[in-house]
């Protein structure tokens, strides 16, 4: 595992210390690694949503009503 030296603003440092003091995490390093993991997971979700939106935009528009779209979606789910 590589070591890094980073600086925090005072409010961020206080928040990190409070998390460690509350025994939610055993160290600032553990907390920061967890935050990075969460950010990476969020980025995967964002990328997936972005891809789906781009695909939807490329597929064009519809003249179907909300009720028709819902019925079609339900019929596809039910086979």
C-alpha atoms as an extended CHARMM CRD file, in Angstrom:
* protein
*
        79  EXT
         1         1  UNK       CA              0.0000000000        0.0000000000        0.0000000000  PROA      1               0.0000000000
         2         2  UNK       CA              1.4500000000        3.3670000000       -0.9400000000  PROA      2               0.0000000000
         3         3  UNK       CA              1.7640000000        6.1550000000        1.5840000000  PROA      3               0.0000000000
         4         4  UNK       CA              0.6470000000        9.6840000000        0.8050000000  PROA      4               0.0000000000
         5         5  UNK       CA              0.9280000000       12.9550000000        2.6060000000  PROA      5               0.0000000000
         6         6  UNK       CA             -2.1300000000       15.1610000000        2.2480000000  PROA      6               0.0000000000
         7         7  UNK       CA             -3.3770000000       18.3180000000        3.9080000000  PROA      7               0.0000000000
         8         8  UNK       CA             -6.9230000000       19.0590000000        5.0500000000  PROA      8               0.0000000000
         9         9  UNK       CA             -8.7900000000       22.2390000000        5.7390000000  PROA      9               0.0000000000
        10        10  UNK       CA             -9.5520000000       22.7290000000        9.4180000000  PROA      10              0.0000000000
        11        11  UNK       CA            -13.2760000000       21.8290000000        9.0980000000  PROA      11              0.0000000000
        12        12  UNK       CA            -12.4530000000       18.6540000000        7.1810000000  PROA      12              0.0000000000
        13        13  UNK       CA             -9.7520000000       17.6600000000        9.6600000000  PROA      13              0.0000000000
        14        14  UNK       CA            -12.1550000000       18.1900000000       12.5880000000  PROA      14              0.0000000000
        15        15  UNK       CA            -14.7860000000       16.0580000000       10.8450000000  PROA      15              0.0000000000
        16        16  UNK       CA            -12.2780000000       13.2810000000       10.1650000000  PROA      16              0.0000000000
        17        17  UNK       CA            -11.0880000000       13.3300000000       13.7740000000  PROA      17              0.0000000000
        18        18  UNK       CA            -14.6780000000       13.2050000000       15.0330000000  PROA      18              0.0000000000
        19        19  UNK       CA            -15.3940000000       10.1250000000       12.9100000000  PROA      19              0.0000000000
        20        20  UNK       CA            -12.3500000000        8.3630000000       14.3020000000  PROA      20              0.0000000000
        21        21  UNK       CA            -13.1320000000        9.4640000000       17.8730000000  PROA      21              0.0000000000
        22        22  UNK       CA            -16.6800000000        8.1100000000       17.5400000000  PROA      22              0.0000000000
        23        23  UNK       CA            -15.0400000000        4.7600000000       16.7360000000  PROA      23              0.0000000000
        24        24  UNK       CA            -16.8450000000        4.6300000000       13.4100000000  PROA      24              0.0000000000
        25        25  UNK       CA            -13.3840000000        4.1420000000       11.8670000000  PROA      25              0.0000000000
        26        26  UNK       CA            -10.0900000000        3.1480000000       13.4250000000  PROA      26              0.0000000000
        27        27  UNK       CA             -8.0320000000        5.7610000000       11.5580000000  PROA      27              0.0000000000
        28        28  UNK       CA             -8.2480000000        8.6490000000        9.1400000000  PROA      28              0.0000000000
        29        29  UNK       CA             -6.6820000000        6.4060000000        6.4970000000  PROA      29              0.0000000000
        30        30  UNK       CA             -9.4670000000        3.8340000000        6.8500000000  PROA      30              0.0000000000
        31        31  UNK       CA            -12.0870000000        6.5690000000        6.5880000000  PROA      31              0.0000000000
        32        32  UNK       CA            -10.4920000000        8.1850000000        3.5360000000  PROA      32              0.0000000000
        33        33  UNK       CA            -10.1640000000        4.8110000000        1.7940000000  PROA      33              0.0000000000
        34        34  UNK       CA            -13.8450000000        4.1310000000        2.5060000000  PROA      34              0.0000000000
        35        35  UNK       CA            -14.8330000000        7.5410000000        1.1060000000  PROA      35              0.0000000000
        36        36  UNK       CA            -12.7950000000        6.8630000000       -2.0350000000  PROA      36              0.0000000000
        37        37  UNK       CA            -14.4410000000        3.4240000000       -2.4400000000  PROA      37              0.0000000000
        38        38  UNK       CA            -17.8700000000        5.0420000000       -2.1250000000  PROA      38              0.0000000000
        39        39  UNK       CA            -16.9560000000        7.7050000000       -4.6930000000  PROA      39              0.0000000000
        40        40  UNK       CA            -15.7380000000        5.0260000000       -7.0980000000  PROA      40              0.0000000000
        41        41  UNK       CA            -18.9940000000        3.0690000000       -6.6890000000  PROA      41              0.0000000000
        42        42  UNK       CA            -20.9970000000        6.2370000000       -7.2920000000  PROA      42              0.0000000000
        43        43  UNK       CA            -18.9790000000        6.9240000000      -10.4370000000  PROA      43              0.0000000000
        44        44  UNK       CA            -19.8230000000        3.4540000000      -11.7690000000  PROA      44              0.0000000000
        45        45  UNK       CA            -23.5190000000        4.1810000000      -11.1900000000  PROA      45              0.0000000000
        46        46  UNK       CA            -23.2330000000        7.6210000000      -12.7800000000  PROA      46              0.0000000000
        47        47  UNK       CA            -21.4760000000        6.1570000000      -15.8140000000  PROA      47              0.0000000000
        48        48  UNK       CA            -24.2100000000        3.4940000000      -16.1640000000  PROA      48              0.0000000000
        49        49  UNK       CA            -26.9830000000        6.1040000000      -15.9610000000  PROA      49              0.0000000000
        50        50  UNK       CA            -25.1480000000        8.3520000000      -18.4130000000  PROA      50              0.0000000000
        51        51  UNK       CA            -24.8310000000        5.4780000000      -20.8920000000  PROA      51              0.0000000000
        52        52  UNK       CA            -28.5340000000        4.6430000000      -20.5630000000  PROA      52              0.0000000000
        53        53  UNK       CA            -29.5030000000        8.2900000000      -21.0700000000  PROA      53              0.0000000000
        54        54  UNK       CA            -27.2870000000        8.5660000000      -24.1400000000  PROA      54              0.0000000000
        55        55  UNK       CA            -28.8310000000        5.3930000000      -25.5690000000  PROA      55              0.0000000000
        56        56  UNK       CA            -32.3140000000        6.7320000000      -24.8770000000  PROA      56              0.0000000000
        57        57  UNK       CA            -31.5290000000       10.0540000000      -26.5430000000  PROA      57              0.0000000000
        58        58  UNK       CA            -30.2170000000        8.2670000000      -29.6310000000  PROA      58              0.0000000000
        59        59  UNK       CA            -33.3010000000        6.0490000000      -29.8530000000  PROA      59              0.0000000000
        60        60  UNK       CA            -35.5350000000        9.0240000000      -30.5740000000  PROA      60              0.0000000000
        61        61  UNK       CA            -38.7790000000       10.3260000000      -29.1680000000  PROA      61              0.0000000000
        62        62  UNK       CA            -42.1700000000        8.7150000000      -28.8170000000  PROA      62              0.0000000000
        63        63  UNK       CA            -45.7300000000        9.8690000000      -29.2040000000  PROA      63              0.0000000000
        64        64  UNK       CA            -46.9150000000        7.3600000000      -26.6100000000  PROA      64              0.0000000000
        65        65  UNK       CA            -48.6710000000        8.5870000000      -23.4740000000  PROA      65              0.0000000000
        66        66  UNK       CA            -47.3760000000        7.8820000000      -19.9870000000  PROA      66              0.0000000000
        67        67  UNK       CA            -50.0560000000        5.2040000000      -19.5800000000  PROA      67              0.0000000000
        68        68  UNK       CA            -49.0570000000        3.5210000000      -22.8200000000  PROA      68              0.0000000000
        69        69  UNK       CA            -45.3730000000        3.5440000000      -21.8760000000  PROA      69              0.0000000000
        70        70  UNK       CA            -46.1920000000        2.0930000000      -18.4510000000  PROA      70              0.0000000000
        71        71  UNK       CA            -48.3710000000       -0.6420000000      -19.9690000000  PROA      71              0.0000000000
        72        72  UNK       CA            -45.6540000000       -1.5300000000      -22.4760000000  PROA      72              0.0000000000
        73        73  UNK       CA            -43.0090000000       -1.6670000000      -19.7490000000  PROA      73              0.0000000000
        74        74  UNK       CA            -45.1850000000       -3.9030000000      -17.5890000000  PROA      74              0.0000000000
        75        75  UNK       CA            -45.9190000000       -6.2370000000      -20.4820000000  PROA      75              0.0000000000
        76        76  UNK       CA            -42.1870000000       -6.5710000000      -21.1990000000  PROA      76              0.0000000000
        77        77  UNK       CA            -41.4800000000       -7.3430000000      -17.5380000000  PROA      77              0.0000000000
        78        78  UNK       CA            -44.2050000000       -9.9870000000      -17.4130000000  PROA      78              0.0000000000
        79        79  UNK       CA            -43.0240000000      -11.6200000000      -20.6170000000  PROA      79              0.0000000000
